[in-house]
Amino acid sequence: MLLAVAVRSEQSRQAILDATMKLLDEREPGSMSLQQLSIERIAREAGVSKTTIYRWWPNKAAVVIDTFLENHILATPLREDLPAVDALREHILALAALYGGHEGRLMAQLIAEAQYDPPTLEEFKKHFWRPRRELVNRLIERAMSEGSIRSDRHPDQIAERVYAPIYFKLLFQEGSFDAESMAAGFDLALEGIAKQ
């Protein structure tokens, strides 16, 4: 009995995540912006009650962040089987490829909404930004210990130099996310952070 309840529960949770992604995907008929999205609309699309949604998430932003993370983490791995600087390069290129599509537009909307909604900003930092930053910092620390990145700066400072161009392009829609441009940008950033 408990197994059946757990399976139904996970099916409902997945239906909510799938419905949220569908509603936010501009390629789908009837899609909408993050600002237009509501818990009521997600519940209707997923075929669940609002109470079911609130069982797992405190608000719309938390649902969207979890929906985004489902795809994001799989598409942008931080590999441990490569030299750290190569893993960092691969991650940057994967992130750029992801942000060049629908997920990038969703991320831009999420960041924009977080600027005037403190609970959304806190959800974003708690569930997305801080955990990813911690993983990236560990990768940078590994690159430092391998001698491929300078060790006289804090990992946060290194991460800011490497990731800032991606978020600039994302938010201002300036420049290209193509692999060649992003690889050249990473190499330029690496000149400044490489061990002297």
C-alpha positions, 0 to 999 in steps of 0.5 A: 500500500505504501509503495502504491502511494509513493508511486502515485505521489511521484507520478503527481510530482513529475506531472507538475514538473512536466506541466510547468515546463510545457506551460513555459515553453514558447514552442508549445501552443498556449504557452505563457511567460513566467509572470503569467504562470500561476499555481492554479494554471499548473494544477489544471495542466497537471491534473492535480489539486493546488494542495498537491502542489503546495505539498512540495513547493511553497510558491510558483517560483520554487516549482519553476526552479525545480522544473528548470533544475531537472533539465539543467543539471543533466545538461550541464554536468561538472565532470570529475573524470577530466582534468579540472580546467577541461571539466570547467571548459566543458561545463561552460560550453554546455551551459552556453548551449543550454542558455542559447535555447528555451531554457536560457529565456526561462532563466532570464525571466526567472532572474528578472522576476527575482529582482523585484520579488524577494521570496523568488530571489531567495528560492533561486539562491537557495535551490539553484545558485548556491548549490551550483556555485558550491560545486563550481567552486570545488571544481575551481579549487581542484583546478588550483590544486592541479596547478592549471588555475592561479591559487592567489584568488578566491574561487568566487572571484575566478567563477565570476570572471568565467561565468559573467560573459554567459549571464551578460549575453543571457540578460542583454541578448548580446552576442552569440552562444555558439560553441566557437565564440564561447570557447574563445571567451573561455580561453580569454578568461583563462589567460587571466586566471591561469597560473602565472 
